[in-house]
Amino acid sequence: MAVTGILIFSGSVFSKMVCDSQVTSEIESCARSNFQLADKDLNEKYRGLIGKFDGVDRENLRSAQRYWVVYKDRYCEAAFDATNPGAEAAVEKWACLESVTAERTRELGYIDASSDMTGFYRALTFVARYYEGGDQR
């Protein structure tokens, strides 16, 4: 019973598959599954984060996320185009989508960790003091 709870709780952490087949269609399917898991993690992080903001901050995050989705799709379509018509083109696209999505999830985690803005203002003050020789205005 305890083992089941642990597996359910930590499922997305350990469920990324190693795509080591010799068959391209199987590798593609594996890469697609990894992207879907990364996308699920991203959506969970985003939903949790957006609920912490209101007003202008909420709209700014929503707008940034929309722009990021367009960027992700265009960037990874370029990976596909660069390897197309090769058999690995779709694999490259799914791998790109998974990688870029995982990185965005980490970015949202950083935003979440500093959502009170204390860390941001400390960093801004440091940069202003030591690199720009001025203040944070």
C-alpha positions as CSV (number, residue, x, y, z in Angstrom):
1,M,0.0,0.0,0.0
2,A,2.8,2.5,0.9
3,V,4.7,1.6,-2.3
4,T,1.6,2.4,-4.4
5,G,1.3,5.8,-2.8
6,I,5.0,6.6,-3.5
7,L,4.7,5.5,-7.1
8,I,1.6,7.6,-7.7
9,F,3.1,10.6,-6.0
10,S,6.4,10.5,-7.9
11,G,5.2,9.1,-11.2
12,S,6.1,12.0,-13.4
13,V,9.5,12.3,-11.9
14,F,10.6,8.8,-12.9
15,S,8.4,8.2,-15.9
16,K,10.6,9.8,-18.6
17,M,11.6,7.0,-20.9
18,V,15.0,6.2,-22.4
19,C,14.4,6.0,-26.1
20,D,16.9,3.3,-27.1
21,S,15.1,1.3,-29.7
22,Q,16.6,0.6,-33.1
23,V,13.2,1.2,-34.8
24,T,12.6,4.9,-35.8
25,S,8.8,4.7,-35.2
26,E,9.4,3.4,-31.7
27,I,11.9,6.1,-30.9
28,E,9.4,8.7,-32.3
29,S,6.7,7.3,-30.1
30,C,9.0,7.4,-27.0
31,A,10.1,10.9,-27.8
32,R,6.4,12.0,-28.1
33,S,5.6,10.4,-24.8
34,N,8.5,12.2,-23.1
35,F,7.2,15.5,-24.5
36,Q,3.7,14.8,-23.3
37,L,5.1,14.2,-19.8
38,A,7.1,17.4,-19.9
39,D,4.0,19.3,-21.2
40,K,1.9,17.9,-18.4
41,D,4.6,19.0,-15.8
42,L,4.7,22.5,-17.4
43,N,0.9,22.9,-17.3
44,E,0.8,21.8,-13.6
45,K,3.6,24.3,-12.8
46,Y,1.9,27.1,-14.8
47,R,-1.5,26.5,-13.2
48,G,0.0,26.6,-9.7
49,L,2.0,29.8,-10.5
50,I,-0.7,31.8,-12.3
51,G,-3.0,31.4,-9.2
52,K,-0.4,33.3,-7.1
53,F,-0.7,36.4,-9.2
54,D,-3.4,38.9,-9.9
55,G,-3.9,42.0,-12.0
56,V,-1.1,43.1,-14.2
57,D,1.3,40.5,-13.0
58,R,-1.2,37.7,-13.9
59,E,-1.8,39.2,-17.3
60,N,2.0,39.6,-17.9
61,L,2.6,36.0,-17.0
62,R,-0.3,34.8,-19.2
63,S,1.0,36.9,-22.1
64,A,4.5,35.7,-21.7
65,Q,3.3,32.1,-21.7
66,R,1.4,32.6,-24.9
67,Y,4.4,34.1,-26.6
68,W,6.6,31.3,-25.3
69,V,4.2,28.7,-26.9
70,V,4.6,30.4,-30.3
71,Y,8.4,30.5,-29.8
72,K,8.5,26.8,-28.8
73,D,6.5,25.7,-31.8
74,R,8.5,27.8,-34.3
75,Y,11.9,26.8,-32.8
76,C,11.1,23.1,-32.8
77,E,9.6,23.3,-36.3
78,A,13.0,24.6,-37.4
79,A,14.6,21.5,-35.9
80,F,12.2,19.4,-37.9
81,D,12.8,21.4,-41.1
82,A,16.6,21.1,-40.6
83,T,16.5,17.3,-40.6
84,N,13.5,16.7,-43.0
85,P,13.1,14.6,-45.1
86,G,15.3,12.3,-42.9
87,A,13.7,9.5,-41.0
88,E,14.8,11.1,-37.7
89,A,13.1,14.5,-38.4
90,A,10.0,13.7,-36.3
91,V,12.2,12.4,-33.5
92,E,14.2,15.6,-33.5
93,K,11.1,17.7,-33.3
94,W,9.7,15.7,-30.3
95,A,13.0,15.8,-28.6
96,C,13.2,19.5,-29.1
97,L,9.7,20.1,-27.8
98,E,10.5,18.0,-24.7
99,S,13.8,19.9,-24.0
100,V,12.4,23.4,-24.5
101,T,9.3,22.5,-22.5
102,A,11.3,21.1,-19.6
103,E,13.5,24.3,-19.6
104,R,10.4,26.5,-19.5
105,T,9.1,24.5,-16.5
106,R,12.4,25.3,-14.8
107,E,12.0,28.9,-15.6
108,L,8.5,29.0,-14.1
109,G,10.0,27.3,-11.0
110,Y,12.5,30.2,-10.7
111,I,9.6,32.7,-11.1
112,D,7.7,30.8,-8.5
113,A,10.6,30.7,-6.1
114,S,11.0,34.5,-6.3
115,S,7.3,35.5,-6.7
116,D,7.5,37.8,-3.7
117,M,10.2,39.7,-5.7
118,T,12.6,39.9,-2.8
119,G,15.3,38.0,-4.7
120,F,14.8,40.0,-7.8
121,Y,15.2,43.3,-6.0
122,R,18.3,42.0,-4.2
123,A,19.8,41.0,-7.6
124,L,18.9,44.3,-9.1
125,T,20.5,46.2,-6.3
126,F,23.6,44.1,-6.6
127,V,23.9,44.6,-10.4
128,A,23.2,48.3,-10.0
129,R,25.8,48.7,-7.2
130,Y,28.6,46.6,-8.6
131,Y,28.2,46.7,-12.4
132,E,26.4,49.9,-13.2
133,G,27.7,52.1,-10.4
134,G,24.2,53.5,-9.8
135,D,20.9,52.6,-8.1
136,Q,18.0,50.4,-9.1
137,R,15.9,53.1,-10.8
